[in-house]
Amino acid sequence: MMYRRALLAGFGVLAAASVALGGSSGDPDPGFGTSGVVITKVGDVSEAYDLLQQPDGKLVIGGYVEEGSPRATQFLLVRYLADGTLDDTFGNGGIVQTDAVPGFSTRVKAIEQQADGKLIAVGFNSTFSYWDGADDVVLARYLTDGSLDGDFGAGGIVVTDVA
């Protein structure tokens, strides 16, 4: 069955919902998650910025997670199976947190899948916790299991100063 995916984000949760094509517009797909909705709490605060549907039907959400003291954010990827359950073959139970630029806050703004299945996450970092200004463009490349690709940049990460 083909699905159109919608992305919902809020403080402290990531949620993905699915609506079946051919069903009534706006009706959640009952075969996805619980009554068409999946909510995954990650860290103290998390937010999603992009959603990618992989060719095998898996969904990857990219964004950030904020936790700890002092408050800082990290790259966040969450992968779900086509039915809305977390993919335990990806990262830690379906969740990947990356401290892409230690000492700075970072956020994923977009994700893309390469032809070889590796994922590229692009975002930015900032010295400011609440994003008064961005300092650098940050790219991270992940293997299909969610680990950083050590053949890309420095340990899987490329940082370009644009400030």
HELIX and SHEET records of a PDB file:
SHEET    1   A 3 TYR A   3  GLY A  10  0                                        
SHEET    2   A 3 VAL A  13  ALA A  20 -1                                        
SHEET    3   A 3 VAL A  37  THR A  40 -1                                        
SHEET    1   B 4 VAL A  45  GLN A  53  0                                        
SHEET    2   B 4 LEU A  59  GLU A  67 -1                                        
SHEET    3   B 4 ALA A  72  TYR A  80 -1                                        
SHEET    4   B 4 ILE A  95  THR A  98 -1                                        
SHEET    1   C 4 SER A 105  GLN A 113  0                                        
SHEET    2   C 4 LEU A 119  SER A 126 -1                                        
SHEET    3   C 4 ASP A 136  TYR A 142 -1                                        
SHEET    4   C 4 ILE A 157  ASP A 161 -1                                        
END                                                                             
